[in-house]
Amino acid sequence: MKHYSPTDYVNGLEEYKVLQKAGLEARRIVASFSKRFFSEHVPCNGFSDIENLEGPEIFFEDELVKALSWKYYAKKILYYVRQQKILNNLKAFLQQPDDYESYLEGAVYIDQNCNPLSDISIKDIQAQIDNIVELVCKTLQGMNSCHPSLAFKAGESSMIMEIELQSQVLDAMNYVLYEQLKFKGNRMDYYNALNLYMHQVLIRRTGIPISMSLLYLTIARQLGVPLEPVNFPSHFLLRWCQGAEGATLDVFHYIYIDAFGKGKQLTVKECEYLIGQHVTATLYGVVNVKKVLQRMVGNLLSLGKREGIDQSYQLLRDSLDLYLVQLLLLQARLYFPPGNLHIQTLEPGQHRAVGYLVQHTLEHIECKKEEVFVEAKLRSDEKHRDVCYSIGLIMKHKRYGYNCVIYGWDHTCMMGHEWIRNMNVHSLPHGHHQPFYNVLVEDGSCRYAAQENLEYNVEPQEISHPDVGRYFSEFTGTHYIPNAELEIRYPEDLEFVYETVQNIYSAKKENIDE
């Protein structure tokens, strides 16, 4: 009902008909995705059916939320639908004049774009920051009950001119953020994308220099301290002017604040010590919102490069979309048809910024090519005689103790020599000459496990893995039922699963009854 105005006339019957039609279309599209994209990631142009739909998008999105039977692909479609709205909002935001300085709003758009299935809004983020501001005001009141910041009303943008009064605000902020609320720079897990998402920074109370700086900047400005962002190399900073209003200023008229380092105040020389190199005066200058967001997107691209090929795929795709939107090249899209890749409307000079993504994606496509035309694996085939387990069974790893479900198997290890050496497979009693299984692990990872390291899980349970829906249609309580696409690859496994379940779990139940 949030999409309707109480004063508008709505024909309930007609709305119901539109809703039903949208629901049918949504179910038809979702149901087609498994067959179309089982062997590959859903490409950008795989959503053409959705883009051509007519009617209110709210009904279509509502149906996707309810589409539990196909939730793996429904989530992918919902991800795309919501992300397109967010990117359009970001485009409008970037077209604001250069003096429009809502750094927090821009950061939230990046957060939303990379987490479109999460309920993230600028209103909620701002409400959490307002709570922090309130705590700072309480501390400030104890320091100076007549401080002008205490009289500010919500939404005001007044600035305090006296340096001493500004200093009191920063002291109160440092106490609340770093002592009371325990915010800190994330040095232990620096290269984690969560450090860049504002809603996660507030939840986890940790981040990297740029995200911590934007939080610090937003709070300071609400309390009347005109801090400015500095795109300092290798370590984002804020600057605080110490010079007289109207005077000619240079870099030495500012104090530089390291929000990542608990609000420590630095001189120009100390900033250079921080990164271990001398930099020119231009790098101490203030940057606008667009430059700040460009740096955040660059950070996301860098983080994506550090992940494994499957984990980085979506992050890199999201980062590229953000990069292109920032350049206002909204028609430029990266397409991933099987075995081919090209970029439309992308200037040659911009290739360097996405070069890694292009190379990474081509490698990914090569890896996936083998999966597209895989022959069915028959358990009755002589070469598969040693395969003891089957797809859909819930297993436990003997050495590491994790629970998992099998979604594929090979009669012998199919990985390269380097992988076999790195994983120390030769130390196993049966080495690499034994069946190996593709498994989805409860911690969200995908692994390739040797048969001798797996055993039946005597207490089977659902595996909380994001890709379960890609391979299976149902969890029965003891095992998973493969979807049509997986069953084509392993046509004889389902009968074996039934026999296994009957022998293992029925026998266990009889022993308990006795």
Salt bridges, closest charged atoms under 4 A:
GLU14 OE2 - LYS17 NZ 3.65
GLU25 OE1 - ARG28 NH2 3.04
ASP49 OD2 - ARG36 NH1 3.47
GLU57 OE2 - LYS85 NZ 3.39
GLU61 OE2 - ARG82 NE 2.93
GLU61 OE1 - LYS85 NZ 3.20
ASP62 OD2 - LYS66 NZ 3.73
GLU63 OE2 - ARG27 NH1 2.77
GLU63 OE1 - LYS66 NZ 3.82
ASP98 OD1 - LYS290 NZ 3.32
GLU101 OE1 - ARG221 NH1 3.02
ASP111 OD2 - HIS199 ND1 2.79
GLU228 OE1 - ARG239 NE 2.83
ASP250 OD1 - HIS253 ND1 3.00
ASP258 OD1 - HIS235 NE2 2.71
GLU272 OE1 - LYS269 NZ 3.67
GLU272 OE2 - HIS278 ND1 2.86
ASP310 OD1 - HIS41 NE2 3.95
ASP321 OD1 - ARG333 NH1 2.83
GLU366 OE2 - LYS369 NZ 3.06
GLU371 OE2 - LYS368 NZ 3.62
GLU382 OE2 - ARG385 NH1 3.23
ASP410 OD1 - LYS377 NZ 2.44
ASP443 OD2 - ARG447 NH2 2.98
GLU452 OE1 - HIS430 ND1 3.09
ASP493 OD1 - ARG379 NH1 3.39
ASP513 OD2 - LYS509 NZ 3.33
